[in-house]
Each structure stands twice: as C-alpha cells, then as structure tokens.
Amino acid sequence: MPHFIVEYSDNISSSMEIETLFEAVHQCLSASGIFPLAGIRSRAVRVSEYRVADGGDHAFVHMELRIGHGRDVQTLKRAGEALFAAIRAHFEPLMARRSLALSLEIAEIHPVLNFRHGNVRQHL
C-alpha cells in the first residue's frame, strides 16, 4: 500500500504526462516516511464518457490514494497536503492553458476485508 488511482477525461490524454506524474507521486509518497516504496502502486484510467460543468471543453483529473488502515489523521493530512502540492505542480502548466479540475481523496482500506499476496519486495 498505497494505491494511487487516477481517473482523467480523455480530452487531456495527450497532455497528461502520466509517467512523470507517477514518478512525482512515488517520490513524494516514499519521501513521506510512512509509505514503503515497495508497496506503492499507481494506475490511470482514461474516461471517455463524462460531463464537466456546462459541457464545454473542460477537463478533470480525480485521484484516489487508497491506503492501509491505522495512521492518524494528522499524519495523513500532512502526507495528503504534500502529495497534492506535487500533483498541483505537475499540472500547473496544463492549468495555465485550459480549464481543469483536480481532486484528491485519501481512503483507508478496511483492515480485515483486505486480501493481498505478492512478491515485489523480494524482487526489489
């Protein structure tokens, strides 16, 4: 954990620079000291059917950080603020050119109803 999930409107797909965003996110989350690099996962989903505001040429990027249970709210708030600052910096050039709504939500995964198996750590 954590899992970083990005949904974005397809009218910005050529301007997203997903790999650069993921690099900034992984660096920020790892630097927080509360998320081990081996557990960070990122993925993006392009949304082709959507409407923003009046239906004009507006774009959106909604991000969710799904994390393991057990960290206090202040720690998560600090991590979320740092992450959102990195995200805003990434999208600043695009926002200077067009209408774009950014949002980030942090959600805890249920501590009991969470099933995982993997060997990424052994391969790092």
SERO-4910 file (N, C-alpha, C, O; in steps of 0.05 Angstrom, whole numbers):
BEGIN
 pado doro    nc1    nc2    nc3   cac1   cac2   cac3    cc1    cc2    cc3    oc1    oc2    oc3
  Met    A     17    -23      0      0      0      0     18     25      0     40     23     11
  Pro    A     11     46    -10    -16     54    -20    -19     49    -50      0     44    -65
  His    A    -44     51    -58    -50     50    -87    -59     78    -95    -77     90    -82
  Phe    A    -47     89   -116    -54    115   -127    -69    110   -153    -58     99   -172
  Ile    A    -94    119   -154   -111    114   -177   -119    141   -189   -129    158   -175
  Val    A   -115    144   -215   -121    169   -229   -143    163   -249   -140    145   -266
  Glu    A   -164    178   -248   -184    179   -270   -182    206   -283   -181    227   -269
  Tyr    A   -181    206   -310   -179    232   -323   -195    233   -349   -199    212   -362
  Ser    A   -204    256   -356   -220    260   -380   -202    257   -405   -180    266   -405
  Asp    A   -213    243   -425   -196    237   -448   -188    261   -465   -172    259   -483
  Asn    A   -200    284   -459   -193    308   -474   -166    320   -466   -157    340   -477
  Ile    A   -153    307   -446   -126    316   -438   -106    292   -440    -84    294   -429
  Ser    A   -114    271   -453    -96    247   -453    -69    252   -465    -49    240   -456
  Ser    A    -67    269   -484    -41    275   -497    -24    294   -480      0    298   -486
  Ser    A    -36    306   -460    -22    326   -443    -17    317   -415     -6    332   -399
  Met    A    -25    293   -408    -25    283   -380      3    278   -370      9    283   -346
  Glu    A     21    268   -386     48    261   -378     47    242   -353     58    248   -332
  Ile    A     33    220   -357     27    201   -336     52    191   -322     53    190   -297
  Glu    A     72    183   -337     96    172   -325    110    192   -307    120    185   -286
  Thr    A    110    217   -316    122    238   -299    106    243   -274    117    247   -253
  Leu    A     79    242   -277     62    244   -253     68    221   -234     71    226   -210
  Phe    A     68    197   -244     73    174   -227    100    176   -213    103    169   -189
  Glu    A    120    185   -227    147    188   -215    146    208   -192    157    203   -171
  Ala    A    132    230   -196    130    250   -175    114    239   -151    121    244   -128
  Val    A     93    225   -156     77    213   -135     92    193   -119     92    193    -95
  His    A    106    174   -133    122    154   -119    144    167   -102    149    158    -79
  Gln    A    157    187   -113    178    201    -98    167    214    -73    178    212    -52
  Cys    A    144    228    -76    132    242    -54    122    223    -32    128    227     -9
  Leu    A    109    201    -40     99    182    -21    121    168     -6    120    163     18
  Ser    A    142    161    -21    165    147     -9    179    166     11    188    158     32
  Ala    A    182    191      3    196    211     20    180    217     45    191    228     64
  Ser    A    155    211     46    138    217     69    147    201     94    142    209    116
  Gly    A    160    179     89    169    162    111    147    144    122    153    128    141
  Ile    A    123    145    111    102    128    121     92    107    101     76     90    108
  Phe    A    102    110     77     94     91     56    119     78     44    135     92     32
  Pro    A    123     52     47    146     39     35    145     38      5    123     32     -6
  Leu    A    166     44     -8    167     45    -38    157     19    -50    143     19    -70
  Ala    A    163     -4    -38    155    -30    -49    125    -33    -50    114    -50    -65
  Gly    A    111    -18    -34     82    -21    -32     66     -1    -50     42     -3    -52
  Ile    A     80     18    -61     66     39    -77     59     29   -105     76     18   -119
  Arg    A     34     31   -112     24     23   -138      9     47   -150     -6     61   -136
  Ser    A     13     52   -176     -2     73   -190    -14     62   -215     -3     45   -229
  Arg    A    -38     73   -221    -51     66   -246    -69     88   -255    -78    104   -238
  Ala    A    -74     89   -281    -91    111   -292   -113     99   -309   -109     79   -323
  Val    A   -136    112   -308   -159    104   -324   -168    128   -340   -176    149   -328
  Arg    A   -168    126   -366   -178    147   -383   -209    144   -385   -219    122   -391
  Val    A   -223    166   -380   -252    166   -381   -261    180   -406   -256    203   -411
  Ser    A   -276    165   -423   -285    176   -448   -313    187   -447   -321    203   -465
  Glu    A   -329    179   -428   -356    189   -425   -358    205   -399   -356    193   -377
  Tyr    A   -362    230   -401   -363    248   -377   -375    274   -385   -379    280   -409
  Arg    A   -382    290   -365   -391    318   -370   -380    334   -346   -383    326   -323
  Val    A   -368    356   -352   -358    374   -331   -373    401   -335   -373    412   -357
  Ala    A   -385    410   -313   -398    437   -312   -419    439   -335   -438    424   -336
  Asp    A   -414    459   -353   -434    465   -374   -431    447   -399   -444    451   -419
  Gly    A   -413    428   -397   -408    410   -420   -388    421   -440   -384    409   -461
  Gly    A   -376    444   -434   -356    455   -452   -330    438   -452   -330    416   -442
  Asp    A   -309    450   -462   -284    435   -464   -268    437   -437   -246    447   -437
  His    A   -281    428   -416   -268    427   -390   -256    399   -386   -265    380   -399
  Ala    A   -236    397   -369   -223    371   -364   -223    366   -334   -227    385   -318
  Phe    A   -219    341   -326   -217    334   -298   -196    313   -294   -190    297   -312
  Val    A   -184    313   -270   -167    292   -261   -175    287   -232   -172    304   -214
  His    A   -186    263   -227   -194    256   -200   -175    234   -191   -171    214   -205
  Met    A   -163    237   -168   -143    218   -158   -152    208   -131   -163    222   -114
  Glu    A   -146    182   -127   -152    170   -101   -127    156    -91   -114    142   -106
  Leu    A   -121    160    -66    -99    147    -53   -112    127    -33   -123    135    -12
  Arg    A   -111    102    -39   -122     81    -22    -99     70     -5    -79     60    -15
  Ile    A   -102     72     21    -81     65     40    -90     45     60   -113     41     65
  Gly    A    -70     32     73    -76     13     94    -85     28    119    -79     52    123
  His    A   -100     15    135   -113     26    159    -92     30    181    -72     15    183
  Gly    A    -96     51    198    -80     53    222    -64     78    226    -52     81    248
  Arg    A    -63     96    207    -48    121    211    -66    142    222    -90    143    215
  Asp    A    -55    160    238    -72    181    250    -78    203    229    -64    206    209
  Val    A    -99    218    233   -109    237    214    -88    259    208    -85    267    185
  Gln    A    -74    268    228    -54    290    224    -32    280    206    -23    295    188
  Thr    A    -23    256    210     -2    244    192    -12    243    164      2    250    145
  Leu    A    -36    233    160    -48    230    133    -53    258    121    -49    261     97
  Lys    A    -61    277    137    -65    304    126    -39    316    116    -39    328     94
  Arg    A    -17    313    131      9    323    122     17    309     96     26    322     78
  Ala    A     14    283     95     22    268     71      4    276     48     14    280     25
  Gly    A    -22    280     53    -40    288     32    -34    316     21    -35    321     -3
  Glu    A    -27    334     39    -20    362     30      5    362     13      6    376     -7
  Ala    A     25    346     22     50    344      6     44    332    -21     55    341    -42
  Leu    A     28    311    -22     22    297    -47      6    316    -65     13    318    -89
  Phe    A    -14    330    -54    -29    348    -71    -12    371    -82    -17    380   -104
  Ala    A      7    380    -66     25    401    -76     41    391    -99     45    406   -119
  Ala    A     51    366    -98     66    355   -120     48    351   -145     57    356   -167
  Ile    A     24    343   -140      4    340   -162     -2    367   -175     -2    369   -200
  Arg    A     -7    387   -159    -12    413   -170     11    424   -186      7    436   -207
  Ala    A     36    419   -176     59    428   -191     61    414   -218     68    426   -238
  His    A     54    389   -218     55    373   -243     35    385   -264     41    387   -287
  Phe    A     11    392   -254    -10    401   -273    -10    431   -277    -26    441   -293
  Glu    A      7    446   -264      7    475   -266      9    485   -295     -6    502   -304
  Pro    A     28    474   -311     30    483   -339      4    477   -355     -4    494   -372
  Leu    A     -9    455   -351    -33    448   -365    -56    466   -356    -72    475   -372
  Met    A    -57    472   -330    -78    490   -319    -75    519   -330    -95    533   -332
  Ala    A    -51    526   -337    -46    553   -348    -58    555   -376    -62    578   -386
  Arg    A    -63    533   -389    -72    533   -417   -101    526   -420   -113    532   -441
  Arg    A   -114    513   -400   -141    504   -404   -156    500   -378   -144    502   -356
  Ser    A   -182    496   -379   -199    491   -356   -194    463   -346   -196    443   -362
  Leu    A   -188    460   -321   -181    434   -309   -188    433   -280   -181    451   -265
  Ala    A   -202    412   -272   -209    408   -244   -193    385   -233   -193    363   -244
  Leu    A   -179    390   -211   -163    370   -197   -175    363   -171   -185    380   -157
  Ser    A   -176    337   -164   -185    329   -138   -169    304   -129   -161    288   -145
  Leu    A   -165    303   -102   -151    280    -90   -166    272    -65   -174    289    -49
  Glu    A   -171    246    -62   -185    235    -39   -167    213    -27   -156    197    -42
  Ile    A   -165    213     -1   -150    192     13   -171    174     26   -188    184     41
  Ala    A   -169    148     21   -188    129     32   -173    106     45   -154     95     33
  Glu    A   -181     99     69   -169     76     83   -183     50     74   -207     49     72
  Ile    A   -167     30     70   -177      4     63   -184    -11     88   -169    -10    108
  His    A   -206    -25     89   -215    -39    113   -193    -58    122   -181    -73    106
  Pro    A   -186    -58    148   -164    -74    158   -168   -104    158   -149   -119    158
  Val    A   -193   -113    158   -199   -141    158   -207   -151    130   -199   -173    122
  Leu    A   -222   -135    116   -232   -143     89   -213   -135     67   -222   -122     48
  Asn    A   -188   -141     70   -167   -134     51   -149   -158     48   -136   -167     67
  Phe    A   -148   -168     24   -134   -193     18   -112   -187     -3   -118   -176    -24
  Arg    A    -87   -194      4    -65   -188    -14    -45   -212    -15    -43   -227      4
  His    A    -31   -213    -37     -9   -233    -40     10   -223    -61      0   -214    -82
  Gly    A     35   -223    -57     54   -214    -78     83   -218    -69     88   -224    -46
  Asn    A    101   -214    -88    129   -218    -81    147   -195    -92    170   -199    -97
  Val    A    135   -171    -94    150   -148   -105    174   -142    -87    196   -137    -97
  Arg    A    171   -143    -61    193   -137    -43    217   -155    -47    240   -146    -45
  Gln    A    212   -180    -53    234   -199    -58    249   -192    -83    272   -200    -87
  His    A    236   -178   -102    249   -172   -127    261   -144   -128    274   -136   -148
  Leu    A    258   -128   -107    270   -101   -106    299   -103    -98    313    -83    -96
***
